[in-house]
Amino acid sequence: MHLTQVMAGAPHGGAETFFTTLASALQAEGVPQSLVIRGHADRVAALRAAGCRVETAPFGGALDLRTPRRLARLMRADGTTVALSWMNRAAAKLPPGPWVRAARLGGYYDLKYYRGFDHLIAIIPGIRRHMIAGGWPAERTHYIPNFCEVDPEAAPVSRADHATPDGVPLLLALGRLHPAKGLDVLLTALADIPGAWLWIAGEGPDRAALEALAASLGVAERVRFLGWRTDRTALMRAADLVVFPSRYEPNGTVTVEAWAHEKPLVVADSDGPAETVTDGEDALLVPKDDADALARAVRRVLDSPDLAAQLVGRGAERVAETFSRAAVIARYRAFLDQVGGGA
């Protein structure tokens, strides 16, 4: 069995981050694999540092015929038995051949991009239901969730490095600075959470608008925009509470990251988180676009150490049950055993 993973992602993003996490974990577990990605230098370096064999391709538009030819040549040379594409562009470039073609879907994508594929992987049950409703046989769809890595050696990011006082409640939000992520709602809520500070780790097209909103709301002195970060464990360990206010979120890896890092979580009821969390047990769930409800939920957690501890404890149980590295890698091994002759 030889697995070839194909990904044409952006320089930064949640799926791109998990691609590196999963590929590195499979490499450490001895799964024979090769990777073909866009030539983003940081990602190439990180994957090669993990021992992965990485090739690059342009993954251009409709007129790019080089990428499918390069993929076919590389996969034939490797003896690929399973080719796994990530997201639509990679799927469009993945050529047919003597390998099983599979795709991992992190959203409710148009299934037209996956015609001719053999198997689809959904990262939440709702996406799998979407596949089946779109005509895919249940036996060719598979639910495999994400996991996150916790760096046991990481020290908390120093608050002083970001002009944040010790002793104040510190909220952490992670994600692309884009309207879908609902960070404007969080900034509005922050105005009703006196004394709390907020770190936002991410980059994107809405940065200037969000900075202007923070200033207009009078909360700018309590907000720090950290840019894109890869030191998530260090950030989590510096924070008191994780807030995930997305309007649209088909999965929500931040949910699992908060649980794995033993942080209480307040999350908006977009599709993925609403399906994943249990309100009042492992997170507090609030309506999308409701800054008042978001502020009330954050204040509840900050004002009740017992509630915070309950959310943390049940979140840790959820990770152990379903979202641990061992559990997810076992699911990928079982999938490879089923469709490609074993790992």
C-alpha positions as CSV (number, residue, x, y, z in Angstrom):
1,M,0.0,0.0,0.0
2,H,1.2,3.5,-0.8
3,L,-0.8,6.6,0.0
4,T,-0.3,9.8,-2.0
5,Q,-1.9,12.9,-0.5
6,V,-2.7,15.9,-2.8
7,M,-3.4,19.4,-1.5
8,A,-3.6,22.7,-3.3
9,G,-4.3,24.9,-0.3
10,A,-3.6,28.5,0.6
11,P,-0.5,29.6,2.6
12,H,-2.6,29.5,5.8
13,G,-5.9,28.0,6.9
14,G,-7.5,25.4,9.1
15,A,-7.5,22.6,6.5
16,E,-3.9,23.4,5.6
17,T,-2.8,23.2,9.2
18,F,-4.5,19.9,9.7
19,F,-3.1,18.5,6.5
20,T,0.4,19.1,8.0
21,T,-0.7,17.6,11.3
22,L,-2.2,14.4,9.7
23,A,0.6,13.9,7.2
24,S,3.2,14.2,10.0
25,A,1.3,11.8,12.2
26,L,0.9,9.2,9.5
27,Q,4.6,9.5,8.7
28,A,5.5,8.9,12.4
29,E,3.2,5.9,12.4
30,G,5.1,4.3,9.4
31,V,2.3,4.7,6.8
32,P,4.0,4.6,3.4
33,Q,3.1,7.9,1.8
34,S,4.2,10.8,-0.5
35,L,2.7,14.3,-0.7
36,V,2.1,16.6,-3.6
37,I,1.3,20.2,-2.7
38,R,1.7,23.8,-3.8
39,G,5.1,25.1,-3.2
40,H,4.5,27.1,0.0
41,A,7.9,27.2,1.5
42,D,6.9,27.0,5.2
43,R,4.6,24.0,4.7
44,V,7.2,22.2,2.6
45,A,9.8,22.8,5.3
46,A,7.5,21.6,8.1
47,L,6.6,18.5,6.3
48,R,10.1,17.6,5.3
49,A,11.2,18.2,8.9
50,A,8.6,15.6,9.9
51,G,10.3,13.1,7.5
52,C,7.7,13.3,4.8
53,R,8.6,13.1,1.1
54,V,7.2,16.2,-0.5
55,E,6.8,17.2,-4.2
56,T,5.3,20.4,-5.5
57,A,3.0,21.3,-8.4
58,P,1.4,24.5,-9.6
59,F,-2.3,23.5,-9.2
60,G,-3.4,26.3,-11.5
61,G,-6.7,27.0,-13.2
62,A,-8.6,25.1,-15.9
63,L,-5.7,25.5,-18.5
64,D,-3.1,24.0,-16.2
65,L,-2.4,20.6,-17.7
66,R,1.0,20.2,-16.1
67,T,-0.3,19.4,-12.7
68,P,-2.4,16.3,-13.7
69,R,0.5,15.0,-15.8
70,R,3.0,15.5,-13.0
71,L,0.6,13.8,-10.5
72,A,0.2,10.8,-12.8
73,R,3.9,10.5,-13.3
74,L,4.8,10.8,-9.6
75,M,2.0,8.3,-8.5
76,R,3.0,5.7,-11.1
77,A,6.6,6.0,-10.0
78,D,5.6,5.5,-6.3
79,G,3.2,2.6,-7.0
80,T,0.4,4.6,-5.4
81,T,-2.6,2.5,-4.4
82,V,-4.7,5.2,-2.7
83,A,-4.7,8.9,-3.7
84,L,-6.3,11.2,-1.2
85,S,-7.2,14.7,-2.4
86,W,-7.9,17.7,-0.1
87,M,-10.5,20.2,-1.3
88,N,-11.9,20.9,-4.7
89,R,-8.9,22.2,-6.6
90,A,-6.8,19.1,-5.7
91,A,-9.7,16.9,-6.6
92,A,-10.1,18.5,-10.0
93,K,-6.4,17.9,-10.8
94,L,-6.2,14.3,-9.5
95,P,-6.0,12.0,-12.6
96,P,-7.6,8.6,-12.9
97,G,-5.3,5.6,-12.9
98,P,-4.7,2.2,-11.3
99,W,-5.1,3.8,-7.8
100,V,-8.2,4.3,-5.6
101,R,-9.3,7.9,-5.8
102,A,-10.5,9.3,-2.4
103,A,-11.3,12.8,-1.2
104,R,-11.5,14.3,2.2
105,L,-14.3,16.9,2.5
106,G,-14.0,19.5,5.2
107,G,-17.2,21.3,4.1
108,Y,-20.5,20.9,2.4
109,Y,-18.9,21.0,-1.0
110,D,-20.6,20.6,-4.4
111,L,-20.2,16.9,-5.1
112,K,-19.8,17.5,-8.8
113,Y,-16.1,17.9,-8.1
114,Y,-15.9,14.3,-7.0
115,R,-17.5,12.5,-9.9
116,G,-15.4,9.5,-10.8
117,F,-14.0,9.2,-7.3
118,D,-14.2,5.9,-5.4
119,H,-14.6,7.0,-1.8
120,L,-15.3,10.2,0.2
121,I,-14.2,11.0,3.7
122,A,-16.3,13.4,5.8
123,I,-14.9,15.1,8.9
124,I,-18.3,15.4,10.6
125,P,-21.4,13.2,10.4
126,G,-23.4,16.0,8.8
127,I,-21.1,16.2,5.8
128,R,-21.4,12.4,5.4
129,R,-25.2,12.8,5.4
130,H,-24.7,15.5,2.7
131,M,-22.8,13.0,0.6
132,I,-25.4,10.3,0.9
133,A,-28.2,12.8,0.2
134,G,-26.3,13.7,-2.9
135,G,-26.4,10.2,-4.2
136,W,-23.3,8.6,-2.8
137,P,-23.7,5.0,-1.6
138,A,-23.2,4.8,2.2
139,E,-20.6,2.1,1.9
140,R,-18.4,4.5,-0.1
141,T,-18.6,7.4,2.4
142,H,-16.6,7.4,5.7
143,Y,-16.6,9.6,8.8
144,I,-13.1,10.4,10.1
145,P,-12.8,13.4,12.4
146,N,-9.9,15.7,13.0
147,F,-7.6,15.7,16.0
148,C,-5.0,18.2,17.2
149,E,-1.5,17.9,18.5
150,V,-0.7,19.2,22.0
151,D,3.0,20.2,22.4
152,P,4.0,18.9,25.8
153,E,7.0,21.2,25.9
154,A,5.3,24.5,25.0
155,A,5.3,27.2,27.6
156,P,2.5,29.7,27.6
157,V,3.0,32.8,25.5
158,S,4.1,35.6,27.7
159,R,1.3,38.1,28.2
160,A,3.9,40.8,28.6
161,D,5.0,40.2,25.0
162,H,1.6,41.4,23.9
163,A,1.1,44.2,26.4
164,T,-1.5,42.2,28.3
165,P,-1.7,42.4,32.1
166,D,-1.3,39.4,34.3
167,G,-4.4,38.5,36.2
168,V,-7.0,39.7,33.7
169,P,-9.4,37.2,32.1
170,L,-7.9,36.4,28.7
171,L,-10.1,35.2,25.8
172,L,-8.6,33.5,22.8
173,A,-10.1,33.3,19.3
174,L,-8.4,31.5,16.4
175,G,-9.3,31.7,12.8
176,R,-9.1,33.5,9.5
177,L,-10.1,37.2,9.6
178,H,-13.1,36.7,7.4
179,P,-16.8,37.6,7.8
180,A,-17.7,33.8,8.1
181,K,-15.7,33.7,11.4
182,G,-18.0,36.1,13.3
183,L,-15.1,38.0,14.9
184,D,-17.1,41.2,14.6
185,V,-19.7,39.6,16.9
186,L,-17.0,38.7,19.4
187,L,-15.6,42.3,19.4
188,T,-19.2,43.6,20.0
189,A,-19.6,41.1,22.8
190,L,-16.3,42.2,24.4
191,A,-17.8,45.6,25.1
192,D,-20.1,43.9,27.6
193,I,-17.4,41.7,29.2
194,P,-15.6,44.3,31.4
195,G,-12.1,43.6,32.4
196,A,-11.6,40.8,29.9
197,W,-8.9,41.0,27.2
198,L,-9.0,39.2,23.8
199,W,-6.2,37.7,21.6
200,I,-7.2,37.0,18.0
201,A,-4.8,34.7,16.2
202,G,-5.3,34.7,12.5
203,E,-4.9,36.7,9.3
204,G,-7.2,37.6,6.5
205,P,-8.9,40.3,4.4
206,D,-11.0,41.7,7.3
207,R,-8.1,42.7,9.5
208,A,-8.4,46.5,8.9
209,A,-12.2,46.4,9.3
210,L,-12.0,44.5,12.6
211,E,-9.3,46.8,13.9
212,A,-11.5,49.8,13.1
213,L,-14.5,48.1,14.7
214,A,-12.6,47.5,17.9
215,A,-11.6,51.2,18.0
216,S,-15.2,52.3,17.4
217,L,-16.5,50.0,20.2
218,G,-13.9,51.4,22.6
219,V,-12.3,47.9,23.2
220,A,-9.1,48.3,21.1
221,E,-6.9,48.7,24.1
222,R,-8.1,45.2,25.3
223,V,-7.7,43.5,21.9
224,R,-4.5,42.1,20.4
225,F,-4.3,41.0,16.7
226,L,-1.5,38.4,16.7
227,G,-1.5,37.5,13.0
228,W,-1.2,33.9,11.8
229,R,0.4,31.7,14.4
230,T,1.6,28.1,14.5
231,D,2.2,28.0,18.3
232,R,-1.3,27.0,19.2
233,T,-0.4,25.1,22.4
234,A,1.5,28.1,23.7
235,L,-1.4,30.4,23.0
236,M,-4.0,28.1,24.5
237,R,-1.9,27.8,27.7
238,A,-1.8,31.6,28.0
239,A,-5.6,31.9,27.7
240,D,-8.4,31.4,30.2
241,L,-11.2,30.7,27.7
242,V,-11.6,29.9,24.0
243,V,-14.3,31.6,22.0
244,F,-15.4,30.4,18.6
245,P,-18.1,32.7,17.2
246,S,-18.3,31.6,13.5
247,R,-21.3,32.3,11.4
248,Y,-20.4,29.5,9.0
249,E,-18.3,26.6,10.2
250,P,-18.8,23.2,8.6
251,N,-16.4,21.5,11.1
252,G,-14.7,23.6,13.7
253,T,-11.3,22.1,14.6
254,V,-10.9,24.9,17.2
255,T,-13.6,23.0,19.3
256,V,-11.3,19.9,19.5
257,E,-8.3,22.1,20.1
258,A,-9.9,23.8,23.1
259,W,-10.9,20.4,24.6
260,A,-7.5,18.9,24.0
261,H,-5.8,21.9,25.7
262,E,-8.2,21.7,28.6
263,K,-9.7,25.1,28.1
264,P,-13.4,26.0,28.6
265,L,-15.2,26.8,25.3
266,V,-18.0,29.1,24.2
267,V,-19.1,28.5,20.6
268,A,-21.7,29.8,18.2
269,D,-24.2,27.3,16.8
270,S,-22.9,27.0,13.2
271,D,-23.2,23.6,11.6
272,G,-20.1,21.8,12.7
273,P,-19.8,23.0,16.3
274,A,-23.6,22.6,16.8
275,E,-23.4,19.0,15.8
276,T,-20.2,18.4,17.8
277,V,-20.7,20.0,21.2
278,T,-23.4,19.3,23.9
279,D,-24.5,22.6,25.4
280,G,-23.9,22.9,29.1
281,E,-21.8,19.8,29.2
282,D,-18.6,20.3,27.2
283,A,-19.2,23.9,25.9
284,L,-21.7,26.7,26.0
285,L,-23.5,27.0,22.7
286,V,-25.0,30.4,21.7
287,P,-26.9,31.6,18.7
288,K,-24.9,32.9,15.7
289,D,-24.8,36.7,15.3
290,D,-26.0,37.2,18.9
291,A,-23.4,39.4,20.7
292,D,-25.5,39.7,23.8
293,A,-25.9,35.9,24.2
294,L,-22.1,35.5,23.5
295,A,-21.2,38.1,26.2
296,R,-23.6,36.4,28.7
297,A,-22.1,33.0,28.1
298,V,-18.5,34.2,28.4
299,R,-19.4,36.0,31.7
300,R,-21.1,32.8,33.0
301,V,-17.9,30.8,32.5
302,L,-15.6,33.5,33.9
303,D,-17.8,33.9,36.9
304,S,-18.1,30.2,37.7
305,P,-14.9,28.2,38.2
306,D,-17.1,25.1,38.8
307,L,-18.8,25.5,35.4
308,A,-15.4,26.1,33.7
309,A,-14.0,22.9,35.3
310,Q,-17.0,20.9,34.2
311,L,-16.7,22.0,30.6
312,V,-12.9,21.2,30.7
313,G,-13.4,17.8,32.2
314,R,-16.1,16.7,29.8
315,G,-14.2,18.1,26.8
316,A,-11.2,16.0,27.8
317,E,-13.4,13.0,27.9
318,R,-14.7,13.8,24.4
319,V,-11.2,13.9,23.1
320,A,-10.3,10.6,24.7
321,E,-13.5,9.0,23.3
322,T,-13.4,10.2,19.7
323,F,-10.8,13.0,18.9
324,S,-7.5,11.7,20.1
325,R,-4.6,11.2,17.7
326,A,-4.6,7.5,18.4
327,A,-8.4,7.2,17.6
328,V,-8.2,9.2,14.4
329,I,-5.1,7.5,13.1
330,A,-6.8,4.1,13.8
331,R,-9.7,5.3,11.6
332,Y,-7.4,6.2,8.8
333,R,-5.6,2.9,9.0
334,A,-8.9,1.1,8.9
335,F,-9.9,3.1,5.8
336,L,-6.6,2.3,4.1
337,D,-7.0,-1.4,5.0
338,Q,-10.4,-1.4,3.5
339,V,-9.8,0.4,0.2
340,G,-6.1,0.0,-0.5
341,G,-4.8,-3.2,1.0
342,G,-3.6,-1.9,4.3
343,A,-1.1,0.5,5.8
